[in-house]
Amino acid sequence: MKKNNVTKVLSLKALLASAMLMAACSNDGSSDSAQSADYDPDSKLEVNWTAMLHTPSPPSGDVLDKLEEHTNAEINFNWVPDASKEERITAALASGELSDIVSLTMMTNSSVRQSLKSGMFWDVGKYLDDYENLKQIPEEVRNAASIEGTLYGVPFQKPLARSGLVIRKDWLDNVGLKEPTNLDELYEVARAFTEEDPDGNGKNDTVGFGDRSDLKYSSFKLIASYHGAPNNWKVEEDGTFTPEFETEEYTNAMKYSRDLYKNGYLAQDFAVTAKTDQQQNFAQGKTGIYTGMIDILNLKNLSQGLQEGMKLVPVNKIAGPDGEYHVWSENTGVGGLLAFPKSEVESEAELKRLLQFVDDLIDKEAYLLMTGGVEGTHYEMDENGALKILDTDSWKNEVQPFSSSRPSEVTHELIDADPDKQLANELVVENDQFAVIDPTVPLDSATANERGTELEKIITDATIKYIMGDLDDAGFKDAVKKWRESGGDQIAKEYAEAYKAAK
């Protein structure tokens, strides 16, 4: 793999021109045939990896050393904070300043999709079945991760639908309420957590819903799915595509969230709050409802020394107006791609060695390192075979940052010694029964690839303004009209055509 020591800034025009040239070389077969040498799976690998960081700081300690020993590799991580991933990854794609492996988690981002389709990254589809772990990736996951039948990286394997709520159980007890089972009860919990002094300190200093600026992973996307809204798009009976924000269910979700915000039951600064701040607000006892069921153990750990006696409960089933359960699925169980740029991975032999590296990361030993850390130092297995964290602080600093880079979260099943986390894990599995799939995941739209992110911002901004009361129904319809006229109608048409062609 080529070292990434020299900074080179290319214009986007020049980048696209070189990408087209690479694609042409790949298409005529001359490049691939010249680079098809075998690889030595026992060779020492030096790999540069651009990976996402969902914690305040990169990992310390010797977990990395253990990972390197297991994979026979020297791993150089280029950590990208999750809050700035869109800006950083987009800039890297435009400049050509890439690593041997790039974690691409924004599969609907137009810059990412354009780069994938341009020929910048290797097509790995024909190689996966040559590896013990990679060959186990289900066909439906491969299809969901592909663009027009081409797989431009190893799919991050995720549960089908991870979303749900974490609620302060001790606060529920203090205000005399039970876990909510429908939208009306959820609203009442948010109200009581704001108005009835749930922490008993005699101060008006708590809010029901904590939240953050990312609509997809904030409360809104989950609330919309509870209302029965489609997941991004709805396929009509005649095969046409309707965007989620033109459905009655989406509108009802906006009104529900607007009422929460107007009454102070939803954090007033959500539009400028990052994920880490949302977590800290919950851990410090400022909020009582958190969107992100899988974060329950992290929230408990963050609260140590701040909220002694905190009791939490994960909740996944909130009935909608139709009395049914709905929860949105993130990319049909695909969390993105581990992609290999042709500019850095210059031969098929190098690609194969990197695929062996990813395959090794899916081994149970590597999975345990990236999940629990070093046995005897960070965790132990109890008599029931459950994983128990021994030192929370060292685990947070030395292990947790690796978890978001695990190539698969579904290959191995672990019992968590923390009963709340184990319950959350079981509820994630239960979500499969009522997960709402995005029908466009396996489809492609040239307009969405080119301008999808730009157009999405029109609706995101309008939705946030509507929730905050800065936009009325007419104003939101104007935003939808702008979206349609700016390319939204064309996207819907292209998805319909791709859907018809795929049937």
Secondary structure, 3 states (H helix, E strand, C coil): CCCCCCCCCCCHHHHHHHHHHHHHHHHCCHHHHHCCCCCCCCCCEEEEEEEEECCCCCCCCCHHHHHHHHHCEEEEEEEEEHHHHHHHHHHHHHHCCCCCEEEECCCCCHHHHHHHHHCCECCCCCCHHHCCCHHHCCHHHHHHHCECCECCCEEEECCCCCCCEEEEHHHHHHHCCCCCCEHHHHHHHHHHHHHCCCCCCCCCCCEEECCCCCCCCCHHHHHHHHCCCCCCEEECCCCCEEEHHHCHHHHHHHHHHHHHHHCCCECCCHHHCCHHHHHHHHHCCCEEEEECHHHHHHHHHHHCCCCCCCCEEEECCCECCCCCCCEECCHHHEEEEEECECCCCCCHHHHHHHHHHHHHHCCHHHHHHHHCCCECCCEEECCCCEEEECCHHHHHHHCHHHHHHCCECCCCCCEECCHHHHHHHHHHHHHHHHEECCCCCCCCCHHHHHHHHHHHHHHHHHHHHHHCCCCCHHHHHHHHHHHHHHHHHHHHHHHHHHHHHHC
